[in-house]
Amino acid sequence: MTSEATTVEQYINEAPEDRREALHKLRNIILENLPEGFKEGMGYGMAGYVVPHSIYPQGYHCNPKQALPFMGFASQKNSINFYHMGIYAKPELYDWFVTEYPKHSKQKLDIGKSCLRIKKPENIPFELIGELVKKISVQDWIATYEAAFKK
């Protein structure tokens, strides 16, 4: 379910009504914990957080005109999805997240390479996501990205 929204606020306001409060809270948790340098915006039809070209002029290797993606969230047909490239690129961070998750949610963990799928808004592990968000600085992400993806 990609969106034509041009701002994160517009994106959230276009989401199903029963998800808006949770999406606002998720956004606020991200913004409260987001390390300096990352920039919020829309990308791939969802809310995203990127390393802007002003910090990393090379951009994303798949399309250098795009800023380097790091994290995002989306309201999909059957779930709210939270994307974090750090848990894809750093196995130790993925392991930490998987270990911590049961302490924060009663829902069974439904996770892909970088995507956490949450079927019910009330099951979003906001505190855990806040902890995850602050674990990687912009410079850490650039170094991890270059080591993992730019070979």
N, C-alpha and C positions, 0 to 999 in steps of 0.2 A: 504494500500500500504506500506508494510514493506520493509525496505531496508537492503541490506547486507553491506552497507558502514561501515567502521570502524572509521571514523572521521566525525565530524560535517561538516567540509569543503567539504569532499567528498560527504556527503549526499546532501548538498546544490547544489553542481555542477552536481549531477545526477538528480536533480529535473527538471521539465519542464522549458524550457528557459524563458518563460513569468513569472515565479515565482521567479527566482533566485535573482533578485535585491531586492525584498521584503523580501525574506528569509534572505539574508545577512543583510539587515537593521534590521530585527527583532532580529537576533542573536546579532548584535552590541548593540541594545537597551538593551537587556537582560544583556549582559556582562558589559555594562556601569553602570548598576543599581544593579547588583547582589551583595548581601551582602557577605562579606568575609566568606570563609569556604565552600561554595557550589562549586561543581566541575562539569565542562561541560564534556559530553561524549555521547556515543551512547547507547541507551537502548530501548528495545521493537521495534526495527527497526526505531527509530526516534531520533532526537536530544533531549538530556535530561540534566537536572541539578539535582544533587543528593547531599546528605550528605554522604561523603565518610566514609568507615570503619575506617579510622584513627581518625575520630571525633565521629562516632557512630558505634562501633564494632558490635552491635547486628544486624545491617542490617535491611532489609525489612522483616516484619513478614511473608509474603507470601513465601519468599525465602531468608533466612538470608545470603546466599552467595552474594546476590545483595545489593548494597548500597541503602540507604533510598531515594526513589524517591521524588521529590518535584515539578518539572516543566518540560515542554518540548514543542516542536512544531513539526509539521509534515505536509508534503505536501501530502494530500489525493487526491483521484480521483476528487472530486467536490469542494474541499475547502482547505484552509490552516487552520490547527487547532492549537490552543494554549491551553496547558493543565497547570492548576495551582491547585495543591492539597489544597492550602490554602483557595481558595474560596469554596472548597467542605467541608473542615473541620471547617471553621470559618464562621458561618452565617452572622456575622456583616461585614466581608470582602466581602462576596458575595453581600450583600445589598448595600454596598458602590460602588462596581463595577457596579452593575445594575443601580444605580442612576447616576453614572458618565458617563456611556457608551454613552448615547445620546448626550452628550456635545462634544464627540470626533469622532463620526461616524454617517453618514447618513443611513447606512445599519441597518435594523431591527436586534435587538439582537438575535442571535441564539446560545444559551448556554445550555449545559447539566450540570451534577453535577460538573464537573471540566473542561469542554471542551468548548472553544469558537470557533465556526466555522465561517470562513470568506470566502465567496464565491469569492470575487474579491480582488486581492492583494492591489489595491489602497484604499481599505476600512479598512485596518488594522489600529487600533487606537494605533499607536506606542507610543505616549506620555502617554496614559493611561496605557499601558502595562508596560512602564518604571516605572510609579508610583506604580503599583501593585507589581512589582518585588522587589522593595526595602522595602516593608511594613513588611516583615517577615525575621528575622535573622535566622541563623542556629539554635541557641538555642531556639528561639521562635517556630520554626518548629518542633524540637524534642519534646518539651513540648506539643505542640498541637497534634502531631502525637500520642504520648503516651497516652494522655488523651482521644483521639477520637477513636483510632484504636487498642490499646493494652489493652483491658479490660479483 
